[in-house]
Amino acid sequence: MTALTITLFFTLLIGVPIGAGLTLSTISTYATNATSMINPAYIYKNMIDGLNSYPLLAVPLFIFSGLVMARGGIAKKLFEFFAYFMGNITGGLPITAVVTCLFYGALSGSGPATTAAVGSMVVPYLVDLGYDRNFSAALVSTAGGLGVIIPPSIPFIMYAMAANVSVGDMFIAGIIPGILIAVTLSASAFIHCKKSGENKAILRENFKLLHKNSFFHLLKESFWALMTPVIILGGIYGGIVTPTEAATVAVVYSLAVSVFIYKTIKIKEIPGVLVETGKTLTPMLVVVAAAVVFGRVVTLLRLPALVTAFMMNAVSSKLIVILIINVILLIAGMLINTSSAILILTPVLLPVALAIGMDPIHFGMMMVVNLSIGFVTPPVGNNLFVACGMFDIPIMTLARHCIPFILAFIVALGFVTFIPWFSLALI
């Protein structure tokens, strides 16, 4: 066990890719004990078995549909629809950016994808209307975290695999927390706009421009984009399709809307989207395979039982245990990408959560919300790197402007952590 933990931390420290680090840490247990059943054949077999998962089929399908929607300009149509109603109130357009991220999260299942798709259109638009560029980029970067909270969510699929719970239950459980986070981020944006002021003259002219066409014309233009989460989530929630089948529906629907209705993607571009999907998926599958065997090894070494016994003996208060878990997850989100952190930490921390009476779905929601904060915290901060690259903003400058929105995210995390209703009400 000592060899496993030392190897893992050392490889993370020197920057070894997480999939390779997990594999090396499991091999180290054999290197220090050649008679152990954890030998190269065991590791190889379990890595292959780890990819033989029906729920995992949904991941490439959701990645592909999200990329199609991004290229299809769906984020622009969503933003224009919501701006029609909110463009004339204080902070209305920044709040519209948050709502757009909320809806777009139901299409992409990814934080960086949501940040890129919404940010590429929204940030220049807000800057042209007089909003600070750093503020706009920080808002969209943080709100991009909604991409992994609002279902369908790739981290939800990863957690469901690791914890052996229903993917559908995780998807449904994410709806209320996602809305709650959007509300707290919107409140933070409103406070900023109230304190810093807005160029009302430009905003009034923009509002008139938005209302140049009738509402029914706007609804006609936005209808198919708005229907996407309804079809995907309605199919799951209504018991019509499983989450994996819903991923297939998402692919067919995104292609139909983007290629034949909006005509924003040409058929000859689809092979390029498939290649991009493969580039995104391949490193993820390596991590999944390595993390599955890592989880089985730590279980064989009884690490979860030891951690649970230690925490229950050392800390008598359930509240303190929950706070410690939250701190561990927040730190992990800063250092490791979300999917890797879920696959590594679920086998270790879930038994502790179960020992203090937490529902596994509630714990999974708390875990993903914690880790999604890591999207905008250095040194990993995937959303930060996406926004910095797009808008040429130094990473620490952008991270500093994200602080008010991170605090709003943490407020929502507090509600999700200590009030199980937010996670379990719809299940």
C-alpha positions, 0 to 999 in steps of 0.5 A: 500500500505504501508503494502504491500511494508514494508512486501515485503522489510522486508521478502526479508531482512530476507531471506524469500523465494521470493514466500512466501514473495510475498504471505505474502505481498499481504495478508498484504493488507487484514490484514490492511483493512479487507473490501478490495476486496483483500481477501484470496479468491481473492489471491488464485483464482488469484494464480491459474489463474496465472499458467493457461497460455499457454506460461508458458507451454514452461518453463518446456519443455525448462528446460527439453531439456536443461538438456538433452543437458547438459547430452548429452555433446553437449557443448563439441561438440560445443566447439571443432567445434569453436576451430578448427577455432579459436584455433591459434589466440590470445585469440582464445580459451577464445573467443571460450568459449564465442561463445560456451556459445552463442550457448549453450544459444540457447539450455538451456534458463538458465544462471546457466545451461549454466555456468555449462554445458560449464564451466565443460568442458571448464575451465579445458581445458583452465587451462591445456593450461596455462590460469589462473583458476580464469580468465577462471571461471570468463569468463564462469560465465559471458558469462553464462548470454548469456543463458537468452539473446539468445532465447529461454529464460525463462526470456523472457517468464516471461516478455512476460507474465507480460507485455502481449507481444509476446513471439516470438517477445521477442525471436527474439529481443534477437538475436542481443543483444546476439551477441553484448554481446558476442562481448564485452565479446570476446573483453575483453578476447582478451585484457586480453590475449594480456596483460597477454600473452599466452603459444604459444608453448602449444597452437600450439600443441593443435591446431595441435591436433585439426586439426588431423582430417579433417574438414568434420569429425569435421562437421559430429560430430558437425552437430546435435549440431549446428543444434539445434538453427537453428531448434528451432529459424528457426521454430519460425522465419519462423512462422512454430511453436509458442514458446511453440510448439518450446519447444516441438520440442526442447524436441523431438530433444534433446532426438533424438540427445542425445539418438539415434545419439550421444548415450550419454544418456541412456533411463533409465536415462530419469526419473532422468532428469524428476525428476531434471526438476521437482525440478527446476520447482516447486519453479519457479511456486510458485514464478510465481503464487505469482508474478502474484497476486502481480502484480494484487494487486499493479495495484489495489492499483494504485502503477504503476500510482503513480510511473509513476506520481512521476518520470515524475514530479520529473525528466524532462529528459527522459535520467535521467528516463532511467538511474534511471530505469537501476540503479533500475534493476541493484540493483534488479539483485544483490538481487533477482533472474531474474524471480522474479525480472521481475515479481515484477518490470514489473508491476511497471516500464513498465508504466514508460517506456511507458510514456517516449515512450519506446517500450515494447519489447525494455524495456523488452530487457533492463530489461533482459540484466540488470538483467542478470548482476546479475548472476555474482554479489553477494549476489545472483549471481547464476552463481558465486555460480555454478562456485565456487562450481564446481572449489572451488574458493572463491566467492569474488575472482571469483567476483573480476575477473568477473569485467572486463567482467561485464564492457564489459556487461555494455558497451553492455547494454548501446548500448541496452538501448539507441539504440532501433535498437538492440532490434527491428531490426528483429521484 
